C-alpha cells in the first residue's frame, strides 16, 4: 500500500500558516484581550420592532480579513473568548464575510435541534461544494433525511465489523516500521497511515498501487483546496489542483463502480452500492461517487487529528499511557476484532477526553433559511451561522477544571459528559450527527492499540502542543515525539 510519507509530493508541504504561527502566543492572553477590546462593538442588524428579541452584538475586526487570523491562531480558544465576552450568540467579521457564532450547551441545542429547520447546510456548501459536491453533510432537510437513511445501511454493526477486520493488516504493515529513538513528527506519519486505511477499508485497494498513489494525491489536493485562501481556479493555485483532484476521483470511482456493484465486498464502496432501506431506496451511481469522495474526507482528517492529539496527551501523562498499555497487553498479539476494540475502556476514556480538549471539528456551519431567534437573539435570513461545539467542552456548568486532562471525568462514577446533552458533542448533534462516529472511534482505538503494543513514547517535559486552525486543527510543528521500541 502506498504511503504518502514516501511520496515526492509530500516534500516541503508545510502549511504556510503553521510556520507563521510559531512565534505567536499559543493561547488567548491578556494582551490579546486588551487589543480586541479596541474593536467597536455593533449590532449585526436591529431586532424587529416590537419583538422581545435582542440584536446580535459583535465586532468586524480588520477590513476584509475580519477576525480570520484570530481564529486561525487560537481556534476554539478564540470562540471561547467571544462566548465569555458576548454570551451564547455573537457575530464577527471573518473570511471576507460576517458570521454569527452560536455557543454554549443551551444555544447549541436550540440551533441543532428545535431551530434546525430554519438552518440549512448551505453554510458548508458555500465553503466546500466545489470539492465535496453532494456529500451527505452538504444536503439539507428531506433530501438529507432520505440519503442518510440509505447510508445508515453501510454503517450497521455487521458492516463495521467487516471494516475493522481490514484495519488490522494495514496497521500491522505500517506501525512497527516507524523511526525510533529520535524525535519524529507524528502527524505526517499518522496522516499517511490513515490515508492507507481509507484506501483499504473504503475501497479495498481497488486498482492496484498505481491507482492508489494517484487517488491519494488527488484526495489530498481536494482536502487542501477546501481551505485555500484564493478561491478561484487560477493556474498554480490549490483551488485548481483541488478541482482537478475532484475530477480524477470521480473518474476513478466511476471506473470501479461496476465491479463494486457486482462484488458485494466488505469495503465501504461496496457497502454504499449495496445499501437499501427497508422500502428499497438505494443510491444512484452518481450518488455513490459523491458520497465516497465526501466520506473519505470526513473520515480521514478527523481520525488523524484525534489520534495525534490522544498520543500527545498519553506522552504528557505517562501514567495514562501505562494504564492503556496494560489493557492492550492483556489482549495479546494479533489484530483485534470489534468486540475486543470496544473492550479497551482506558483508551476509550482517553479518546473521549481528547475529543473534548481538541475537538477535530470545532465549528459546524449553517445558513439561516428564514429569520429566526436563538437564545432570544434575532438572526436574519441569509446569515452564515457557525455553531461552536468546542466551546461547550470547556463550559464550567458541565466540567470541573475544564482545562485539565482528566479522562476519569468520563467514568461511570463521575459521568461529567452527561451533565448536559450538548455539553460534549465532538460528533455534532441533531439530524447531522456524525454517521461515522463508531467507525472513527474504532479506527483511533486500533491505531493507539498497535502503537501501545509496539512502543513507549515521550515528549520533552516543557513541550506544549500548538494547533493551526486554518481548516481543522493540526499541530503546528507536526508534533515531534520520541518512540522507543519495547
Ligand atoms: C473522530 C472522528 C470524527 C469526528 C470528530 C467527526 C465529527 C463530525 C461532526 C462534528 C459532524 C457534524 C457536521 C455538521 O453538523 O454539520 C460530522 C458529520 C459527518 N461525519 Fe464525522 N467525524 C469523525 C469521523 C467520521 C468518520 C470515520 C466518517 C465516515 C466513515 C464520518 C462521516 C461523517 C458524515 C458522512 C457526516 C455527515 C452526516 C450528516 O450530515 O448526516 N465521520 N462528523
Boltz pocket constraint, residues with backbone or C-beta under 6 A from the ligand:
constraints:
  - pocket:
      binder: B
      contacts: [[A, 136], [A, 137], [A, 138], [A, 139], [A, 148], [A, 295], [A, 298], [A, 299], [A, 300], [A, 302], [A, 303], [A, 306], [A, 359], [A, 360], [A, 361], [A, 364], [A, 365], [A, 425], [A, 426], [A, 427], [A, 428], [A, 429], [A, 431], [A, 432], [A, 433], [A, 434], [A, 435], [A, 436], [A, 437], [A, 439], [A, 440], [A, 441]]
      max_distance: 6.0
